[in-house]
Amino acid sequence: MLGIDVGHKVTPQMAVKIAFAGQMAPSFEAAEQSFEYLAGLQISRSLIRQITEETGQKVYEQQMEKAEKAIAMPEEIVPSLLPHELRAGTLYVMVDGSQVNTRVKDQEGSSWKEMKLGLIYSDKNIITRKSGQTVLTDKEYVAYWGDVSGFKKLLFEAAVTKGYGTYKRVVVIGDGAHWIWKMYEELFPDAVQVLDYYHMCENVYGYSKYLYPSDDQKMKVWAESVIAHIEDGEIDKALASIPVAGEAKLPTGVPNLFVYLTNNRNRMNYKAFQQMGLKVGSGAIESGNKKVIQQRMKQSGMRWGVQTGQTIASLRAKNASGRWCDVERILNVA
């Protein structure tokens, strides 16, 4: 079975090209126009959508099948653990979310739903240019529109694909969300946990603006002082400088900095992390979120069905990972 409705009357080779255009173009309409202009082919946007969704569904179903097996029988999936002295390199795991507009409203009346994105890569795959910009030459994305129980299966299987169990060190980076750390602890109990440095700075500045809403100079001085304490490993000094602590009620959008820093104090050993040569920021996953999810799925006026959104995200994750060959195999394209 090719997984494509025979009523479409297209070859597998053509179907995979249509699916590629459907996930890559900014819209199905744009894909239709591209086929007509570049190849002189008249393929309706409705057909492009149908084939793209069917292909994406097959990709997603295969991913979930592999992920279910990985999470249920890790002893059969994870490579045999190498003796620690024979391991080398660092495997990074990052997670981020992006709100996408849907056609379904929740109990609060919101139609926005979080698309979760995971990124796994190795320090062996990092190239640093003269400008200081880093480029990832080999990476694995997974996208999931649903709860943590489903997403963690895809993330674990992707980590196994990238060699989890063979690296000297695993580093997981997060923005402070409780569900992320809980998931990391379950999947990668041996990992070094790092609170994203830039997210930490953003929260410090956000709280500082609350303290000094009308004095930018005081706001900056206070924030930089707190950050300097954290960078030096002086978490207690940073906490002592926060005048509002504990369960104090704060305006919407203002982080409870005392609780945030307290909950993540063991994840902010930035000086030690950097001495170990580890990355402490999640810029790679934030960039990936824009590339994989937002460029296609967060355009003006777009509203997605949950199933359609998942199929597009699954295809885009494959493409961004440089693994479109997986899609070709699913459609039996040699």
Salt bridges, closest charged atoms under 4 A:
GLU29 OE2 - ARG45 NH1 4.00
GLU32 OE1 - ARG45 NH2 2.87
GLU53 OE2 - ARG49 NE 2.69
GLU54 OE2 - HIS8 NE2 3.06
GLU68 OE2 - LYS153 NZ 3.04
GLU114 OE1 - LYS116 NZ 3.41
ASP138 OD2 - LYS162 NZ 2.80
GLU140 OE1 - ARG323 NE 3.49
GLU157 OE2 - LYS66 NZ 3.74
GLU185 OE2 - ARG267 NH2 3.74
GLU186 OE2 - LYS152 NZ 2.86
ASP232 OD1 - LYS271 NZ 3.98
GLU234 OE1 - HIS229 ND1 2.91
GLU234 OE2 - LYS237 NZ 3.63
ASP236 OD1 - ARG265 NH2 3.03
ASP326 OD2 - LYS318 NZ 2.77
ASP326 OD2 - ARG323 NE 3.00
ASP326 OD1 - ARG329 NH2 2.22
